[in-house]
Amino acid sequence: MNTQKDKPCHHCDGKGYIQIRDCSGEIQREENCSFCNGTGKIESKNLPK
């Protein structure tokens, strides 16, 4: 059985990037998500069998 699965990143919702906004809500820039390194997926290891 494969114990490694990819799940959508919870921080960027699987997009691979996040939008940085100013205090008025306008988008200032987009950056790669630091949680998934821009892949949009989180690698889960050592899941219980």
C-alpha positions in Angstrom: 0.0 0.0 0.0 1.2 3.5 -0.8 1.6 5.6 2.4 2.3 8.9 0.6 -0.5 11.1 -0.7 -0.8 14.6 -2.2 -3.5 16.8 -0.9 -4.4 20.3 -2.1 -2.5 22.9 -0.1 -4.8 24.4 2.6 -3.0 27.8 2.5 -3.3 28.6 -1.2 -6.3 26.3 -2.0 -4.3 24.3 -4.5 -3.5 27.3 -6.7 0.3 27.4 -5.9 0.3 31.1 -5.2 -1.1 33.6 -2.8 -2.2 37.2 -3.4 -0.7 39.9 -1.1 -3.3 42.7 -0.5 -3.0 46.1 1.0 -5.3 47.4 3.8 -8.0 48.5 1.3 -8.2 45.0 -0.2 -6.4 45.8 -3.5 -4.0 43.1 -4.8 -0.5 44.3 -4.6 1.4 41.2 -5.9 1.3 37.5 -6.1 3.9 35.1 -4.6 4.5 31.4 -4.7 2.9 29.8 -1.7 5.5 29.1 1.0 3.6 26.0 2.4 3.7 24.1 -0.9 6.5 25.9 -2.7 4.2 26.8 -5.6 3.1 23.2 -6.4 -0.4 23.6 -5.0 -0.1 20.2 -3.2 1.0 19.2 0.2 2.9 15.9 0.4 1.7 13.8 3.4 4.1 11.2 4.7 3.8 8.6 7.3 0.0 8.4 7.2 -1.5 5.8 9.6 -2.3 2.5 7.8 
